[in-house]
Amino acid sequence: MDRLETRELEYFVAVAEELHFSRAAERLGIAQPPLSRAIARLERRMGVRLFERSSRRVELTPAGGVFLDECRRLLQQLDAAVHRTQQAAGPIRLVVAVRPGGGSGLLTQLVRSHDGIAPEFTFTHDQVGALRDGSADVALLCLDSDDLTGLCTVEVGKEHPVALLPGGHPLARRQTVTTIELRQDSTYREQCPPVGLDEILDRVALGRLVTVVGSAVADRLPQEVAAVAVLDLPATTLAVAWPQHMRRPEVAAFARTARRLCADPGITP
């Protein structure tokens, strides 16, 4: 079979996500008949039925579901390859993806310990996604992130969980709390909202939110917010990560800095 074209993958993804040929054609900016013929030709070339069609609906087959995941990954990698190539043609940069408001002390130590090109930072709640789409070269993230497939990682420290509580909260003067106690508060949220740290702290200070974050935020708390250690949650392992295929010397130098920081008993991330 001849190698598939990028256009065929994009056509398939559009139909698979819309599950409707007319909507997919409109999304792609083409007429429906050529799209239907292109999908039928793709199935013939692969020798696999990707969709179950009827007069009332379109559904992915199990093979089609697998192919959708693969197509998304391939298109994302292609976009990242173009992005990184464009970056390589310009001034040398090292972009580090970090979570907003998290790990500022560790970031400071990494920057101070690094003797290579000065890193730039992009703040995002999807550090892994930033690595995969090429918008970041390196990321500071948690090792329990959903999917680290294809990434190299170096452990650089641990963050212990703390509950953020309004200063006047009954638990605010405690040394430790448990999640059972936190769940008794109607404003408690198991998952920290995906917003910046400043907004989180404002919500807590106003009595509208109780949540758990990493201990790195402790040095940024206003007087109206207390941080109390959570006994029954494990510490989070922080790591520097980068794509396995990345061969840039700037990335390798930053990784060496991370390894040195982790191994140095005189430095506590």
C-alpha positions as CSV (number, residue, x, y, z in Angstrom):
1,M,0.0,0.0,0.0
2,D,1.3,3.5,-0.9
3,R,2.0,5.7,2.1
4,L,-1.1,7.7,3.2
5,E,-1.2,11.4,2.7
6,T,-1.7,13.9,5.5
7,R,-4.9,15.1,3.8
8,E,-6.4,11.7,4.1
9,L,-5.7,11.6,7.9
10,E,-7.3,15.0,8.3
11,Y,-10.3,13.9,6.4
12,F,-10.7,10.8,8.5
13,V,-10.3,12.7,11.8
14,A,-12.9,15.2,10.8
15,V,-15.5,12.5,10.0
16,A,-14.5,10.5,13.1
17,E,-15.0,13.5,15.4
18,E,-18.2,14.7,13.8
19,L,-19.7,11.3,13.0
20,H,-21.5,13.1,10.3
21,F,-20.3,13.5,6.7
22,S,-22.0,16.8,6.0
23,R,-20.7,18.5,9.1
24,A,-17.2,17.1,8.5
25,A,-17.3,18.4,4.9
26,E,-18.4,21.8,6.1
27,R,-15.6,21.8,8.7
28,L,-13.1,20.9,6.0
29,G,-14.4,23.4,3.5
30,I,-15.1,20.8,0.8
31,A,-18.2,19.2,-0.7
32,Q,-19.6,16.0,0.9
33,P,-19.4,13.7,-2.2
34,P,-15.6,14.0,-2.5
35,L,-15.2,13.5,1.2
36,S,-17.3,10.3,1.1
37,R,-15.3,9.0,-1.8
38,A,-12.0,9.8,-0.1
39,I,-13.0,7.9,3.1
40,A,-14.2,4.9,1.0
41,R,-10.9,5.0,-0.9
42,L,-9.0,5.1,2.4
43,E,-10.8,2.0,3.7
44,R,-10.1,0.1,0.4
45,R,-6.4,1.0,0.5
46,M,-6.1,-0.1,4.1
47,G,-8.3,-3.1,3.7
48,V,-10.1,-2.1,7.0
49,R,-13.6,-0.9,7.6
50,L,-13.3,2.3,9.7
51,F,-16.9,3.3,9.9
52,E,-20.3,1.6,10.2
53,R,-22.7,3.6,8.0
54,S,-26.5,3.6,7.9
55,S,-29.1,6.1,6.6
56,R,-29.5,7.4,10.1
57,R,-26.0,7.5,11.7
58,V,-22.3,7.0,11.3
59,E,-20.2,5.1,13.9
60,L,-16.6,4.2,14.3
61,T,-15.6,0.6,14.2
62,P,-13.1,-0.7,16.8
63,A,-10.4,-0.5,14.2
64,G,-11.6,3.1,13.4
65,G,-11.2,4.0,17.1
66,V,-7.6,2.8,17.1
67,F,-6.9,4.7,13.8
68,L,-8.4,7.9,15.2
69,D,-6.0,7.8,18.2
70,E,-3.1,7.1,15.9
71,C,-4.0,9.9,13.4
72,R,-4.4,12.5,16.2
73,R,-0.9,11.5,17.5
74,L,0.7,11.6,14.0
75,L,-0.9,15.0,13.1
76,Q,0.2,16.4,16.5
77,Q,3.7,15.2,15.9
78,L,3.8,16.7,12.4
79,D,2.7,20.1,13.8
80,A,5.3,19.8,16.5
81,A,8.0,18.9,14.0
82,V,7.2,22.0,11.9
83,H,7.1,24.2,15.0
84,R,10.5,23.0,16.2
85,T,12.1,23.3,12.8
86,Q,10.9,26.9,12.6
87,Q,12.3,27.5,16.0
88,A,15.7,26.0,15.0
89,A,15.9,28.6,12.2
90,G,15.7,31.5,14.6
91,P,17.7,32.5,17.7
92,I,18.5,29.7,20.1
93,R,15.8,29.5,22.9
94,L,15.0,27.2,25.7
95,V,11.3,27.3,26.7
96,V,10.3,25.6,29.9
97,A,6.6,24.8,30.6
98,V,5.5,25.2,34.2
99,R,2.2,25.2,36.1
100,P,0.9,28.7,37.0
101,G,1.9,29.5,40.6
102,G,3.6,26.1,41.2
103,G,7.1,25.3,42.2
104,S,8.5,28.9,42.1
105,G,11.2,28.1,44.6
106,L,12.4,25.1,42.6
107,L,12.3,27.1,39.4
108,T,14.5,29.7,41.0
109,Q,17.0,27.1,42.1
110,L,17.0,25.5,38.6
111,V,17.7,28.9,36.9
112,R,20.4,29.9,39.4
113,S,22.1,26.5,39.1
114,H,21.9,26.4,35.3
115,D,25.0,27.8,33.5
116,G,23.7,27.5,29.9
117,I,21.3,29.6,27.9
118,A,18.8,31.5,30.1
119,P,15.4,29.7,29.9
120,E,12.1,31.3,29.1
121,F,8.9,30.2,30.7
122,T,5.5,29.4,29.4
123,F,2.8,28.9,32.1
124,T,0.2,26.3,31.3
125,H,-1.9,23.6,33.1
126,D,-1.0,21.2,30.3
127,Q,2.8,20.9,30.5
128,V,2.8,17.5,28.7
129,G,0.7,19.0,25.9
130,A,3.2,21.8,25.5
131,L,6.0,19.3,25.1
132,R,4.1,17.3,22.5
133,D,3.0,20.3,20.4
134,G,6.5,21.8,20.4
135,S,5.6,25.0,22.2
136,A,8.0,24.0,25.1
137,D,11.3,22.2,25.1
138,V,11.3,21.2,28.7
139,A,8.6,21.0,31.4
140,L,8.5,21.0,35.2
141,L,5.7,18.6,36.0
142,C,4.3,15.9,38.4
143,L,5.4,12.3,37.7
144,D,1.7,11.3,38.2
145,S,0.7,13.2,35.1
146,D,-1.7,11.2,32.9
147,D,0.6,10.1,30.1
148,L,4.4,10.5,30.0
149,T,4.9,8.1,27.1
150,G,7.8,9.3,24.9
151,L,9.2,11.6,27.5
152,C,12.5,11.5,29.5
153,T,12.2,12.5,33.1
154,V,14.6,13.5,35.9
155,E,13.2,13.6,39.5
156,V,14.1,16.9,41.2
157,G,12.1,16.9,44.4
158,K,8.8,16.4,46.2
159,E,5.9,18.6,47.0
160,H,3.8,17.8,50.1
161,P,0.0,18.5,49.9
162,V,-1.4,21.4,51.9
163,A,-5.0,22.5,52.3
164,L,-5.7,26.2,51.6
165,L,-8.1,27.5,54.1
166,P,-9.6,31.0,54.9
167,G,-7.8,32.5,57.9
168,G,-10.9,32.3,60.0
169,H,-11.7,28.7,59.1
170,P,-12.1,26.3,62.1
171,L,-9.3,24.1,60.7
172,A,-6.9,27.0,59.9
173,R,-5.0,26.9,63.2
174,R,-4.5,23.1,63.0
175,Q,-1.1,21.6,62.3
176,T,-2.6,18.9,60.1
177,V,-6.0,17.9,58.6
178,T,-7.4,14.9,56.7
179,T,-9.5,14.8,53.6
180,I,-12.4,13.5,55.6
181,E,-12.4,16.7,57.6
182,L,-12.0,18.8,54.5
183,R,-15.0,17.1,52.7
184,Q,-17.3,18.3,55.5
185,D,-16.8,21.9,54.1
186,S,-19.3,22.6,51.3
187,T,-16.6,24.8,49.5
188,Y,-14.1,22.0,49.4
189,R,-13.0,20.9,45.9
190,E,-11.0,17.7,45.4
191,Q,-9.6,19.0,42.1
192,C,-7.9,22.4,42.3
193,P,-9.6,24.7,39.7
194,P,-7.6,25.2,36.5
195,V,-6.9,28.9,37.1
196,G,-4.0,30.9,38.2
197,L,-2.7,30.9,41.8
198,D,-3.7,34.5,42.4
199,E,-7.4,33.7,41.6
200,I,-7.3,30.5,43.7
201,L,-5.9,32.5,46.7
202,D,-8.6,35.2,46.2
203,R,-11.4,32.5,46.2
204,V,-10.0,31.0,49.4
205,A,-9.6,34.3,51.1
206,L,-13.2,35.2,50.3
207,G,-14.4,31.9,51.8
208,R,-15.6,30.5,48.4
209,L,-13.0,27.7,48.1
210,V,-11.1,25.1,50.1
211,T,-8.7,23.0,48.1
212,V,-5.4,21.1,48.2
213,V,-2.2,22.3,46.5
214,G,1.5,21.6,46.6
215,S,3.6,23.0,49.5
216,A,5.6,25.2,47.1
217,V,2.9,27.9,47.3
218,A,3.4,28.4,51.1
219,D,5.7,31.3,50.6
220,R,3.2,33.2,48.5
221,L,0.2,33.1,50.8
222,P,-1.6,36.4,51.9
223,Q,-2.4,36.9,55.6
224,E,-6.0,35.9,54.9
225,V,-5.1,32.4,53.8
226,A,-3.7,29.5,55.8
227,A,-1.9,26.3,54.5
228,V,-2.3,23.2,56.6
229,A,-0.6,19.9,55.9
230,V,-2.9,17.1,54.7
231,L,-2.1,13.8,56.5
232,D,-3.7,11.2,54.2
233,L,-2.5,12.4,50.8
234,P,0.9,11.3,49.4
235,A,3.6,13.7,48.4
236,T,3.9,14.6,44.7
237,T,7.2,13.9,42.9
238,L,8.3,16.7,40.7
239,A,10.4,16.1,37.6
240,V,11.9,17.8,34.7
241,A,10.7,16.2,31.4
242,W,11.5,16.5,27.7
243,P,10.7,14.6,24.5
244,Q,12.9,11.4,24.1
245,H,13.7,12.4,20.5
246,M,15.0,15.9,21.5
247,R,18.7,16.1,20.8
248,R,19.3,19.8,21.4
249,P,22.4,20.6,23.5
250,E,20.4,23.2,25.4
251,V,17.9,20.6,26.6
252,A,20.7,18.2,27.6
253,A,22.4,20.9,29.6
254,F,19.2,21.8,31.5
255,A,18.6,18.1,32.2
256,R,22.2,17.9,33.6
257,T,21.4,20.8,35.9
258,A,18.3,19.1,37.1
259,R,20.2,15.9,37.8
260,R,22.9,17.9,39.7
261,L,20.3,19.7,41.7
262,C,18.6,16.4,42.7
263,A,21.9,14.8,43.7
264,D,23.3,17.8,45.7
265,P,22.6,17.2,49.4
266,G,23.1,20.9,50.0
267,I,20.1,21.9,47.9
268,T,16.6,21.1,48.9
269,P,14.0,21.6,46.1
